[in-house]
Structure formats: C-alpha cells, structure tokens
Amino acid sequence: MDEGFENKKSSRNLYSILDKNKWFYSMPYNTISITPDENKMVRSIIIHFNSIIDLNFYDAFVLDYGNPESIQVFDGYDSIGEWTKDDPNQRVRKTTYKLKEGKFEDEPLFMFWNKNGYQIKSLTKHKQNLSLISFSIVPR
C-alpha cells in the first residue's frame, strides 16, 4: 500500500534536509524530504518526526487544517506464507494489514485531509515511535 510515503527513486529525485533543531507545531522534526515533479517543481514535502503525533500536535494542526476526512486505525492482518521451491527451510510471507475508520484516540496509522489542490497525509508508526506528514499537490 502506497499512501504517499514511498519513494520510487527510479521515477523521481528526492531531496532531504537534515536539521535537528527545528519544530513543526509542537514537535521537533529531524528531516524534510522534497520530491519534485518532472518539471522540477515541488510535488510533495514530507516531514519526518522521531516521535508519534500527540494530542497537542493534533489539536493545533486541526485548528489550521480542519478535521481529517479519514482516520484509519489498525484492525488486524492477514498473513499468507508459502514454502519456497529452492529451500524448504525458508518461508515467504505476505502480510496485508486491515484498517478501519477510527478516532485519534484509537492510535491511528493514517490520517487524510483533502484540501483545495493538495492533500495532507500522516503516517504514525506507534511501535517504532515515528511519524511522517506529507503535503502533496493533487494532479489536475
């Protein structure tokens, strides 16, 4: 599942700015990634945090951008595993995560805002204590 956080290096360049002394709303970030389109115009900006989005951040963000259109929370997963033909001791496993609509208090994995001409997406990896927020231009 690509929710706007996957970098396909073969199709575009990625520029990163590392800075540990900057804040976005109430949270320090460590990297900003910028991806251009084919005309070298900014297509998306991703802000990388070394912590999870907390309620203070969320409340301040909602004041400026409104409530998200969707808050997706983890709802289990399906795993399919098969023995490989070359080595019976190896197993290849495909895991598909199930998501359901939830609330911020449910520890969301994804949140989505659809604005006029751009989208905002957040990804919060609670177990890894990481968050990303992406601002992307919507193709017309």
C-alpha positions, 0 to 999 in steps of 0.5 A, a space after each residue: 500500500 502506497 499512501 504517499 510515503 514511498 519513494 520510487 527513486 527510479 521515477 523521481 529525485 528526492 531531496 532531504 534536509 537534515 536539521 535537528 533543531 527545528 519544530 513543526 507545531 509542537 514537535 521537533 522534526 529531524 528531516 524534510 524530504 522534497 520530491 519534485 515533479 518532472 518539471 522540477 517543481 515541488 510535488 510533495 514535502 514530507 516531514 519526518 518526526 522521531 516521535 508519534 503525533 500527540 494530542 497537542 500536535 493534533 489539536 493545533 494542526 486541526 485548528 489550521 487544517 480542519 478535521 481529517 476526512 479519514 482516520 484509519 486505525 489498525 484492525 488486524 492482518 492477514 498473513 499468507 506464507 508459502 514454502 519456497 521451491 529452492 529451500 524448504 527451510 525458508 518461508 515467504 510471507 505476505 502480510 496485508 494489514 486491515 484498517 478501519 475508520 477510527 478516532 485519534 484516540 484509537 492510535 491511528 496509522 493514517 490520517 487524510 485531509 483533502 484540501 483545495 489542490 493538495 492533500 495532507 497525509 500522516 503516517 504514525 508508526 506507534 511501535 517504532 515511535 515515528 511519524 511522517 506528514 506529507 503535503 502533496 499537490 493533487 494532479 489536475 
